[in-house]
Amino acid sequence: MNRKTALGLIGLAVMGQNLALNFESRGFPIVVFNRTASVTESFLAQNRDKKIVIAKSLEEFVSALETPRKIFLMIKAGEAVDSMINQLLPHLDKGDILVDAGNSFFQDTVRRTKAVESTGINFVGMGISGGEEGALRGPSIMVGGNEETWKQLKPMLDKIAAKAFDGSPCCTHVGTD
């Protein structure tokens, strides 16, 4: 992997695959990782014509990203998110952005925000509405996190979001958590 990508996504179930395809279709080359290699290989086989890089390890995934890194987690809410955060943190640098887009319970998001941001990594809880079709064609996106992180994510999230009748993106910053 010689070329760095703008963002990365971990978790290739239906929502993760569709969100990755949405980012890619809006001009954002993306690196993806899934803990089950066969899922990753199947996704690659179906999307060879796309600007999608497949990582076979977390180390390879992180090294494929431009800095500051923007990593989206599309994994099952709960312990799986905590586990992935713990696996990722040693590979990240201050200023990187970690986005939990799996619609986690808000108290988990508050706890994770405090823990992750104490390391200098920015943490965002992000709700996505619209199901698998929305993830692919344009979801409604509700973004937490600090104001500076929101400003960094906003341009790319506005591009992938659903559009209102007036053309404005269905994407907003809803607060720090």
C-alpha positions in Angstrom: 0.0 0.0 0.0 2.0 2.9 -1.3 -0.8 5.5 -1.4 -2.5 6.8 1.7 -6.3 7.0 1.9 -8.4 9.8 3.3 -10.3 7.6 5.7 -10.7 4.1 7.0 -13.7 1.9 8.0 -13.7 -1.1 10.2 -16.6 -3.5 10.0 -18.0 -4.9 6.8 -21.4 -6.2 7.7 -24.2 -4.7 5.4 -24.1 -1.2 6.9 -20.3 -1.0 6.9 -20.1 -2.2 3.3 -22.7 0.3 2.1 -21.2 3.2 4.0 -17.7 2.3 2.5 -19.3 2.2 -1.0 -21.0 5.6 -0.3 -17.7 7.2 0.7 -15.9 5.8 -2.3 -18.7 6.9 -4.7 -18.4 10.4 -3.4 -14.7 10.6 -4.2 -13.1 9.4 -1.0 -10.7 6.5 -1.5 -11.0 4.3 1.6 -9.2 1.5 3.4 -11.4 -1.2 5.0 -10.7 -3.9 7.6 -12.9 -6.7 8.9 -11.8 -9.2 11.5 -13.2 -12.1 9.4 -10.9 -12.3 6.4 -13.4 -14.1 4.2 -15.8 -11.2 4.5 -13.1 -8.8 3.5 -12.1 -11.0 0.5 -15.7 -11.3 -0.6 -16.2 -7.5 -0.4 -13.1 -7.0 -2.5 -14.2 -9.5 -5.1 -17.5 -7.7 -5.6 -15.8 -4.2 -5.8 -12.5 -4.6 -7.7 -13.4 -1.5 -9.8 -13.6 0.8 -6.8 -11.0 2.8 -5.0 -11.1 0.6 -2.0 -8.0 -0.7 -0.3 -8.2 -3.9 1.8 -6.1 -4.2 4.9 -5.4 -7.7 6.4 -4.3 -6.4 9.8 -5.0 -3.4 12.0 -1.3 -2.3 11.6 -1.7 -2.4 7.8 -5.0 -0.6 8.1 -3.6 2.3 10.2 -0.5 2.6 8.1 -2.7 3.1 5.0 -4.3 6.3 6.4 -3.4 9.9 5.8 -2.9 11.9 9.0 -4.7 12.9 11.0 -6.3 9.6 10.6 -10.1 9.4 10.3 -11.4 5.9 11.3 -15.0 4.9 11.3 -16.1 1.9 13.3 -19.2 0.2 11.9 -19.3 -2.7 14.4 -21.8 -4.1 16.8 -22.5 -1.8 19.7 -21.2 -2.8 23.2 -18.1 -4.7 24.1 -16.9 -5.1 20.5 -16.5 -1.3 20.3 -14.5 -1.2 23.5 -12.3 -4.1 22.3 -11.6 -2.5 18.9 -10.8 0.9 20.5 -8.3 -0.8 22.9 -6.7 -2.6 19.9 -6.5 0.6 17.9 -5.3 3.1 20.4 -1.6 1.9 20.5 -1.4 2.5 16.8 -2.9 6.0 16.8 -1.4 9.5 17.2 -2.6 12.6 19.0 -5.1 14.4 16.8 -6.4 11.3 15.0 -10.2 10.9 14.9 -12.0 7.7 15.9 -15.7 7.7 15.0 -18.1 5.1 16.5 -20.9 5.0 13.9 -22.6 1.9 15.2 -25.3 3.7 17.1 -24.0 2.9 20.6 -25.8 3.6 23.8 -25.2 7.2 24.7 -23.7 6.5 28.2 -21.1 4.2 26.5 -20.3 7.1 24.1 -19.9 9.5 27.1 -17.6 7.0 28.8 -15.6 6.3 25.6 -15.3 10.0 24.8 -13.6 10.7 28.2 -11.3 7.7 28.0 -10.2 8.1 24.4 -9.8 11.9 24.5 -7.6 11.6 27.6 -5.1 10.0 25.3 -5.1 13.0 22.8 -7.2 11.0 20.2 -10.5 12.7 19.2 -13.6 10.5 19.7 -16.9 11.0 18.0 -20.2 9.2 18.6 -22.1 9.3 15.3 -25.7 8.1 14.7 -26.7 7.1 11.2 -30.3 6.8 10.1 -31.7 5.4 7.0 -30.8 1.7 7.2 -28.7 -0.1 4.6 -30.2 1.9 1.7 -29.4 5.1 3.5 -25.9 4.0 4.2 -25.3 3.4 0.5 -27.2 6.3 -1.0 -27.2 9.0 1.7 -28.1 8.6 5.4 -29.2 11.2 7.9 -26.1 11.7 10.1 -26.0 13.0 13.7 -22.5 13.8 14.9 -21.1 14.2 18.4 -17.6 15.2 19.4 -15.8 18.5 19.9 -16.2 21.4 17.6 -12.8 21.2 15.9 -13.3 17.5 15.1 -16.7 18.3 13.7 -15.2 20.9 11.4 -12.7 18.3 10.1 -15.4 15.7 9.4 -18.1 17.9 8.1 -17.0 18.3 4.5 -16.8 14.5 3.9 -20.0 13.8 5.9 -22.0 16.5 4.1 -21.0 14.8 0.8 -22.3 11.4 1.8 -25.4 12.5 3.6 -28.9 12.5 2.3 -30.0 15.9 0.9 -33.1 17.8 2.0 -35.5 19.3 -0.6 -33.4 22.5 -0.6 -30.2 20.5 -1.2 -28.8 21.0 2.2 -27.1 17.9 3.7 -29.0 15.9 6.4 -26.0 16.1 8.7 -25.6 18.0 11.9 -23.4 18.4 15.0 -25.6 17.4 18.0 -23.2 18.1 20.8 -20.0 17.0 22.4 -21.1 13.4 23.2 
